[in-house]
Amino acid sequence: MSSSRFSERLYQAAEPLWLKCHEHPFLTELSAGTLSTDRFIYYLKQDYVYLIDYAKLFAIGSVKARDVQTMAKFAELLHNTLNVEMELHRQYTEKFGVSREQLEQTVPSPTTVAYTKYLLDTAAHGSLAEVVAALLPCMWSYCEIGTAFAKRPGALDHPLYREWILMYSSEEFGELTEWCIGLMDKLAEGLPEAELSRLEERFIVASKLEYMFWDMAYRLEEWPV
Ligand SMILES: Cc1ncc(CO)c(N)n1
């Protein structure tokens, strides 16, 4: 029995990438309350279409689960994404006159396409462990960012960004993330090194795509042609 958890190995492997996210101007400006609203709205629209595909990973997790308890937890994650997290996006964008239909019709940017299709490819061809490894950086890194920002003096005073920080620092989001981390550890138990490094690769690529997502929003990325 190995004494260290597989999730710790993943965390250590991804830490330099996650630090780069924390230092990205999109996030430093969001926590300081200085992020321009056009960048934030662009992000919310892209994130909304991202979440539509991301939510499907939870549905597929439910299908691939080997026991009812895991199946139910994935159903809860699916529900939470569609009705809690995406509701935040709907309420935010409504304030700026973007309708629900417009939100759903957002044309995914190149980076959004890369990220969502990477996740869906994992869902279509990977094991349950690979699905969890690919979706974990999303939840875990947002949980870390939300929790860190909630502690920053003044960050929750901003009228626009307060709700976003509250969502990702919430106890509910933290508990769901902890559950996914625990599931990753359970699924990795006893796997050969070749399998573990495949999982690590999924986790690292998803972490790189997380960084690219922040950067895409800051640059207001468009299709070049
Ligand atoms: C791109 C991205 N990653 C992670 C999350 C957290 O669910 C999100 N909303 N968007």
The ligand as an ORCA input file, in Angstrom:
! r2SCAN-3c Opt
* xyz 0 1
  C     -13.295     26.667    -17.676
  C     -13.912     26.299    -16.365
  N     -13.265     25.467    -15.556
  C     -13.809     25.108    -14.369
  C     -15.023     25.613    -13.958
  C     -15.586     25.247    -12.622
  O     -16.698     24.493    -12.722
  C     -15.673     26.488    -14.846
  N     -16.869     27.027    -14.527
  N     -15.092     26.814    -16.024
*
